[in-house]
């Protein structure tokens, strides 16, 4: 079938993206090269001064690092939690699988604000999490969770687990039950089968959900604001500060551009990593023609 | 020696009985095919032998050991799955070595055994290939190699040729048979294709709706199918008839819509069950006009409603009216569609069977 015949159908979506996404994005990037001329005013340029200012500011460099660190840690933890969850859903009986799926996905229907506020109660110094830790004598004094990097991490992981599970389920489903049976039939235990069959086959597929969670965390604003208590400085918070409170649009635009470049770089790295493995598999040469003895 | 014994195996899914009270003994080195349509319970039975499914009742005994409740890991049974189930991320070598590495064989021993096994299936030199770089037939042979590499006590094959084209299927049938005979490996083979079953098996287990219909050699099953179902399955015709009179092992029957009484043989039919006249296609004589051909009186009038040229022969489907249909051969290619013909047979060749 000729794909070109379908191009007109894509036109509305393309127009929408160009008008409401690409064009504002370009405007915003252009702003980052203009000079700040007092509240909400800018012009002149183009200049790289905004960039050099930001990148030489240790406070902002820390913000960049915090954002990257949070995104990476949240991505890894979310994947570690979601992967077994996805396997359980795929391998469970139909009824249990549906129940687990509904429980996981239903939390997506709740606003991130509500969930962050819920965690704020749970993570407080006299919140339930600390109560449990104290009661079990894991700690002697309450741990600072609310208003800390750990607290934001917990909130973000919880927020993003459904996305990761939804992304991982089809990957786990691609490992057919027959493959597992073949392994069992040859005497392999369940753990052996997991490490030699399921994990290697699904590993490459995990990159996409990991990247998704990374990007969503890097751009997240609500949870770091509500659970960070002003002590977890990520770029999204600084962007808001510059554009909505200080009205320094060029500065805000620079932060946004940096965030964009960082996420893009991580995506590129991820795709290159998964692409290289695919190429390596291909390089072993084309299929031979059938040889009939 | 008996390698596999099934005693009263039953499997239920809820109220649905997939396999009902199956008894079967398979001798060492024997090639037994479980033949049946989809839903006959043949794959369920195979899965219970492999340990992928536990029977609701009955025992599975392998080499004298009761394995009914053992998981597949503890049975040492090799399985070739329908879609091969090759590990897509492993080379041919690693696929075949998988079961050996599980058994913690030394590197040298693994290399030697994989080499031997790949030589047996004719895939030497393909060690480094990945499954997706192989043709269907080659993948099939890797699956076979992987299953026999562990020197299993029984080899199970679940419709292993289903995904291959017809020509390749025949050459792989011979290949599987050759490997099986060389290694003298007890094999249970599942298929819905009676030609495949005939070509490969020492014995055929015919299943229908969870029951075993017959257990016999291919020749015996073809020559004297025990039921109308078995007869139709192996390519005979089964025409519903009414018994006029019966005397010991022979009698006269009427085909609906025909006035002529025809002779048939068989045990005395039971009165309350329907009767079917069963006859092999190569025993049916077809002529243009009523008359005698080869000493057989062609008495029944019919019409050719189907004509299939198979290369070696022409297979005719002849409608006798009232739902009765015969299959006959026409090696001289004398008849066309819609020809009116007369058919007959030797009284000894037609049997009356009841379900």
Interface residues (C-beta under 8 A of the other chain):
Chain A: X176 X178 X179 X181 X182 X183 X184 X185 X186 X187 X188 X189 X192 X196 X197 X200 X201 X281 X284 X285 X286 X287 X288 X289 X290 X291 X292 X293
Chain B: X50 X51 X52 X71 X72 X73 X74 X75 X76 X77 X78 X79 X81 X82 X83 X85 X86 X87 X88 X89 X98 X99 X102 X103 X122 X126 X128 X129 X130 X132 X133 X134 X135 X137 X138 X146 X150 X168 X171 X175
